[in-house]
Amino acid sequence: MIRIKSWWININASLWFVPTLMVLAALLLAYGLVLLDAGTSNKWTRDYPLLFGAGADGARGMLSAIASSAITVAALIFSLTLSTLATVSGLYTSRILRNFMRDRANQVVMGFFVSIFVYCLVVLRTVRGGDESGFIPPLAVSFALLMALVSIGMLIFFIHHIATSIQAGNIIAEAARETMKGMSRIFPKQVGEEAGSEAEKDFREADLHWHPIVARASGYIQGVASEELLQHAEDQNLVVRLEHRLGDFVTQDTPLLSVASYGADHEPSNEEQQQFNGYFTIDTQRSINQQDVAFGFRQIVDIALKALSPGINDTTTAVMCIDWLGTMLTFLANRELDQPLRAQAGQVRVIARTRNFNDFVCLAFDQIRSNGDDNVAVLMRLLSALETVARRTGSYTRRQSLRQQCNLIEQAIDTTLTREYEQIQVRQRLLEVRAFLAQALLPQIPMV
């Protein structure tokens, strides 16, 4: 099931899928209108010569002009799209190209102009001259004219959409919204029951005899069929230990997971190993659309790092990235994250490798702080983001992660800021954030 879902996500995100559907729809529409014109009396169209008065030569000329214009504009749109993808990849990061390819507006506009071309060709071949055997499908020809008029608005919309979508603020915001959408779907969702205290107390990982199951392909782990894996472990009286986290790269013929039996020792056969591999989606690149929400953080961090590079030196874009990363961490601050032990009926069945809150904080801020530790604006905005996140959690362990970031920023102040004015600014803000973190604003919430 997870492979079908992965296949559907990849197909749906391609540039050709929606245009292909629209071309097929145009074919059916053209034949349908032509059959409708052929099967009904169109004498009433003579009463509206301004709308339906074109003869055979006029209909052919108009359809030919619309078809040639549509295919020319379609080629222009494909060129603009490829140029935009190259620009975005160079200015920001290539990891957000799939976001543009997935953009439904771009797919629909491309498909619309190609559909006009196909529609006109189909209708054009049915137009015949002559007084007795002549045939002109007035409804089909008029609909082609209507599509041509609509295409003008579509072209203007496409140019506006492209100009808007490549702006840094919109790119970052879209990546953040997609990530938060994925987080709202995944957290606090749990697969099976959380391993209770008794199960955790009784479970001893070292007491089991583990058998490694190797990966059958190399690539990034996009998703895991957790429910099916949990059910399989229960049916076979097994405990499964994942050796990698979502988003990690796995190499073929290296351990993907390990299994152990609660009963008699049982080494998985080749068929069983193949079945276990089927619970994983491994591809050449990471994707937010399944379960790897950390990739959303990775995208925005990469944009910030590119902005802070000497060749670009765009502090404003980096600050915008920090703002949205803070928003995403705020979204996670009061949510239950996945627990490493998953159990059924009090029996541990799956040992997952999960990310806790501190992992997400480090992923969001560590590299940005290291690359912008001499930038006052970056350090100040990092402190503001930490304070914003702290307002949403009363967990001691989660606040400790934020305090650790404050300590690292203090080290950056001592080692990289050489001007006393800048040091005073950042230190004053640091004291404010630390004072806020010391307050018990919310009741203690037991979170990991």
CORURZI-V489136 format. One record per residue. N is the residue number from 1. RES is the residue in one letter. SS is DSSP state (alpha for helix, beta for strand, coil for the rest). PSI is psi in whole degrees, 0 to 359 (NA if undefined). BURIAL is + if it has 9 or more other C-alpha atoms within 8 Angstrom, else -. Layout:
n,res,ss,psi,burial
N,RES,SS,PSI,BURIAL
N,RES,SS,PSI,BURIAL
This chain:
n,res,ss,psi,burial
1,M,coil,320,-
2,I,alpha,330,+
3,R,alpha,323,+
4,I,alpha,318,-
5,K,alpha,317,-
6,S,alpha,318,+
7,W,alpha,317,-
8,W,alpha,320,-
9,I,alpha,316,+
10,N,alpha,319,-
11,I,alpha,316,-
12,N,alpha,335,+
13,A,coil,359,+
14,S,coil,159,+
15,L,coil,344,+
16,W,coil,341,-
17,F,alpha,305,+
18,V,alpha,315,+
19,P,alpha,323,+
20,T,alpha,316,+
21,L,alpha,320,-
22,M,alpha,325,+
23,V,alpha,317,+
24,L,alpha,321,-
25,A,alpha,323,+
26,A,alpha,321,+
27,L,alpha,312,+
28,L,alpha,320,-
29,L,alpha,317,+
30,A,alpha,311,+
31,Y,alpha,324,+
32,G,alpha,315,-
33,L,alpha,323,+
34,V,alpha,317,+
35,L,alpha,323,-
36,L,alpha,318,-
37,D,alpha,323,+
38,A,alpha,333,-
39,G,alpha,356,-
40,T,coil,160,-
41,S,coil,129,-
42,N,coil,29,-
43,K,alpha,332,-
44,W,alpha,340,-
45,T,alpha,340,+
46,R,alpha,340,+
47,D,alpha,349,-
48,Y,coil,70,+
49,P,alpha,332,+
50,L,alpha,334,-
51,L,alpha,321,-
52,F,alpha,24,+
53,G,coil,5,+
54,A,coil,135,-
55,G,coil,189,-
56,A,alpha,313,+
57,D,alpha,320,-
58,G,alpha,320,-
59,A,alpha,318,+
60,R,alpha,317,+
61,G,alpha,317,-
62,M,alpha,315,-
63,L,alpha,321,+
64,S,alpha,318,+
65,A,alpha,318,-
66,I,alpha,318,+
67,A,alpha,313,+
68,S,alpha,322,+
69,S,alpha,319,-
70,A,alpha,317,+
71,I,alpha,329,+
72,T,alpha,315,-
73,V,alpha,323,+
74,A,alpha,318,+
75,A,alpha,321,-
76,L,alpha,318,-
77,I,alpha,319,+
78,F,alpha,322,+
79,S,alpha,317,-
80,L,alpha,322,-
81,T,alpha,314,-
82,L,alpha,321,-
83,S,alpha,320,-
84,T,alpha,318,+
85,L,alpha,319,+
86,A,alpha,321,-
87,T,alpha,313,-
88,V,alpha,318,+
89,S,alpha,322,+
90,G,alpha,321,-
91,L,alpha,326,-
92,Y,coil,270,+
93,T,coil,147,+
94,S,alpha,345,-
95,R,alpha,353,-
96,I,alpha,6,+
97,L,alpha,324,+
98,R,alpha,332,-
99,N,alpha,321,-
100,F,alpha,321,+
101,M,alpha,329,+
102,R,coil,347,+
103,D,coil,116,+
104,R,alpha,327,-
105,A,alpha,315,-
106,N,alpha,317,+
107,Q,alpha,318,+
108,V,alpha,317,+
109,V,alpha,316,+
110,M,alpha,312,+
111,G,alpha,326,+
112,F,alpha,314,+
113,F,alpha,323,+
114,V,alpha,324,+
115,S,alpha,321,+
116,I,alpha,315,+
117,F,alpha,312,+
118,V,alpha,318,+
119,Y,alpha,313,+
120,C,alpha,322,+
121,L,alpha,318,+
122,V,alpha,315,+
123,V,alpha,323,+
124,L,alpha,322,+
125,R,coil,350,-
126,T,coil,349,+
127,V,coil,126,+
128,R,beta,142,+
129,G,coil,181,+
130,G,coil,150,-
131,D,coil,322,-
132,E,coil,313,-
133,S,coil,8,-
134,G,coil,149,+
135,F,beta,123,+
136,I,coil,114,+
137,P,coil,96,+
138,P,alpha,321,+
139,L,alpha,317,+
140,A,alpha,319,+
141,V,alpha,318,+
142,S,alpha,324,+
143,F,alpha,326,-
144,A,alpha,320,+
145,L,alpha,319,+
146,L,alpha,318,-
147,M,alpha,324,+
148,A,alpha,320,+
149,L,alpha,319,-
150,V,alpha,328,-
151,S,alpha,334,+
152,I,alpha,313,-
153,G,alpha,323,-
154,M,alpha,320,+
155,L,alpha,316,+
156,I,alpha,317,-
157,F,alpha,318,-
158,F,alpha,316,+
159,I,alpha,317,-
160,H,alpha,318,-
161,H,alpha,318,+
162,I,alpha,315,+
163,A,alpha,327,-
164,T,alpha,320,-
165,S,alpha,339,-
166,I,coil,2,+
167,Q,coil,140,-
168,A,alpha,315,-
169,G,alpha,319,-
170,N,alpha,323,+
171,I,alpha,313,+
172,I,alpha,315,+
173,A,alpha,320,+
174,E,alpha,318,-
175,A,alpha,321,+
176,A,alpha,317,+
177,R,alpha,320,-
178,E,alpha,321,+
179,T,alpha,316,+
180,M,alpha,328,+
181,K,alpha,318,-
182,G,alpha,322,+
183,M,alpha,322,+
184,S,alpha,334,-
185,R,alpha,327,-
186,I,alpha,321,-
187,F,coil,136,+
188,P,coil,30,+
189,K,coil,133,-
190,Q,coil,145,-
191,V,coil,118,+
192,G,coil,202,+
193,E,beta,147,+
194,E,beta,144,+
195,A,coil,117,+
196,G,coil,178,-
197,S,alpha,322,-
198,E,alpha,318,-
199,A,alpha,319,+
200,E,alpha,321,+
201,K,alpha,320,-
202,D,alpha,337,-
203,F,coil,131,-
204,R,coil,107,-
205,E,alpha,324,-
206,A,alpha,343,-
207,D,alpha,349,-
208,L,coil,155,+
209,H,coil,110,-
210,W,coil,141,-
211,H,beta,120,+
212,P,beta,144,+
213,I,beta,121,+
214,V,beta,157,+
215,A,coil,142,+
216,R,coil,359,-
217,A,coil,159,+
218,S,coil,144,+
219,G,beta,189,+
220,Y,beta,139,+
221,I,beta,111,+
222,Q,beta,326,+
223,G,beta,161,+
224,V,beta,133,+
225,A,coil,80,+
226,S,alpha,317,-
227,E,alpha,316,-
228,E,alpha,321,-
229,L,alpha,318,+
230,L,alpha,317,+
231,Q,alpha,321,-
232,H,alpha,318,-
233,A,alpha,321,+
234,E,alpha,317,+
235,D,alpha,324,-
236,Q,coil,5,-
237,N,coil,47,+
238,L,beta,164,+
239,V,beta,133,+
240,V,beta,131,+
241,R,beta,115,+
242,L,beta,137,+
243,E,coil,352,+
244,H,coil,159,+
245,R,coil,164,+
246,L,coil,134,+
247,G,coil,347,+
248,D,coil,154,-
249,F,beta,132,-
250,V,beta,139,+
251,T,coil,141,+
252,Q,coil,140,+
253,D,coil,17,-
254,T,coil,158,+
255,P,beta,126,+
256,L,beta,319,+
257,L,beta,170,+
258,S,beta,148,+
259,V,beta,150,+
260,A,beta,154,+
261,S,beta,142,+
262,Y,coil,339,+
263,G,coil,225,-
264,A,coil,143,-
265,D,coil,133,-
266,H,coil,121,-
267,E,coil,126,-
268,P,coil,140,-
269,S,coil,175,-
270,N,alpha,323,-
271,E,alpha,319,-
272,E,alpha,322,-
273,Q,alpha,321,+
274,Q,alpha,322,+
275,Q,alpha,318,-
276,F,alpha,320,+
277,N,alpha,330,+
278,G,coil,344,-
279,Y,coil,355,+
280,F,beta,143,+
281,T,beta,116,+
282,I,beta,127,+
283,D,beta,176,+
284,T,coil,347,-
285,Q,coil,161,-
286,R,coil,161,+
287,S,coil,137,+
288,I,coil,334,+
289,N,coil,342,-
290,Q,coil,274,+
291,Q,coil,353,+
292,D,coil,75,+
293,V,coil,339,+
294,A,alpha,335,+
295,F,alpha,330,+
296,G,alpha,318,+
297,F,alpha,318,+
298,R,alpha,319,+
299,Q,alpha,311,+
300,I,alpha,323,+
301,V,alpha,319,+
302,D,alpha,323,+
303,I,alpha,317,+
304,A,alpha,318,+
305,L,alpha,321,+
306,K,alpha,321,+
307,A,alpha,328,+
308,L,alpha,355,+
309,S,coil,150,-
310,P,coil,330,-
311,G,coil,335,-
312,I,coil,310,-
313,N,coil,57,-
314,D,coil,87,-
315,T,alpha,324,+
316,T,alpha,317,-
317,T,alpha,319,+
318,A,alpha,320,+
319,V,alpha,321,+
320,M,alpha,321,+
321,C,alpha,318,+
322,I,alpha,320,+
323,D,alpha,314,+
324,W,alpha,326,+
325,L,alpha,320,+
326,G,alpha,321,+
327,T,alpha,318,+
328,M,alpha,321,+
329,L,alpha,325,+
330,T,alpha,323,+
331,F,alpha,325,+
332,L,alpha,343,+
333,A,alpha,327,+
334,N,coil,26,-
335,R,coil,148,-
336,E,coil,126,+
337,L,coil,165,+
338,D,coil,139,+
339,Q,coil,148,-
340,P,coil,329,+
341,L,beta,127,+
342,R,beta,136,+
343,A,beta,159,+
344,Q,beta,125,+
345,A,coil,41,-
346,G,coil,8,+
347,Q,beta,122,-
348,V,beta,128,+
349,R,beta,327,+
350,V,beta,132,+
351,I,beta,104,+
352,A,coil,156,+
353,R,coil,106,+
354,T,coil,165,+
355,R,coil,131,+
356,N,coil,182,+
357,F,alpha,321,+
358,N,alpha,325,+
359,D,alpha,318,-
360,F,alpha,322,+
361,V,alpha,314,+
362,C,alpha,319,-
363,L,alpha,322,+
364,A,alpha,322,+
365,F,alpha,335,+
366,D,alpha,307,+
367,Q,alpha,324,+
368,I,alpha,317,+
369,R,alpha,319,+
370,S,alpha,323,-
371,N,alpha,342,+
372,G,coil,27,+
373,D,coil,349,+
374,D,coil,11,+
375,N,coil,112,-
376,V,alpha,318,+
377,A,alpha,320,-
378,V,alpha,314,+
379,L,alpha,319,+
380,M,alpha,319,+
381,R,alpha,329,+
382,L,alpha,318,+
383,L,alpha,320,+
384,S,alpha,320,+
385,A,alpha,320,+
386,L,alpha,320,+
387,E,alpha,320,+
388,T,alpha,316,+
389,V,alpha,320,+
390,A,alpha,333,+
391,R,coil,343,-
392,R,coil,0,+
393,T,coil,141,+
394,G,coil,6,+
395,S,coil,131,+
396,Y,alpha,315,-
397,T,alpha,323,-
398,R,alpha,324,+
399,R,alpha,330,+
400,Q,alpha,323,-
401,S,alpha,320,+
402,L,alpha,323,+
403,R,alpha,323,+
404,Q,alpha,320,-
405,Q,alpha,322,-
406,C,alpha,319,+
407,N,alpha,320,-
408,L,alpha,323,-
409,I,alpha,323,+
410,E,alpha,321,+
411,Q,alpha,322,-
412,A,alpha,323,+
413,I,alpha,317,+
414,D,alpha,329,-
415,T,alpha,335,-
416,T,alpha,332,-
417,L,coil,117,+
418,T,coil,340,-
419,R,coil,134,-
420,E,alpha,323,-
421,Y,alpha,316,-
422,E,alpha,320,+
423,Q,alpha,317,+
424,I,alpha,317,-
425,Q,alpha,307,-
426,V,alpha,322,+
427,R,alpha,321,+
428,Q,alpha,317,-
429,R,alpha,323,+
430,L,alpha,318,+
431,L,alpha,321,-
432,E,alpha,316,-
433,V,alpha,318,+
434,R,alpha,320,+
435,A,alpha,323,-
436,F,alpha,318,-
437,L,alpha,333,+
438,A,alpha,343,-
439,Q,coil,144,-
440,A,coil,77,-
441,L,coil,330,-
442,L,coil,154,-
443,P,coil,150,-
444,Q,coil,127,-
445,I,coil,124,-
446,P,coil,98,-
447,M,coil,158,-
448,V,coil,NA,-
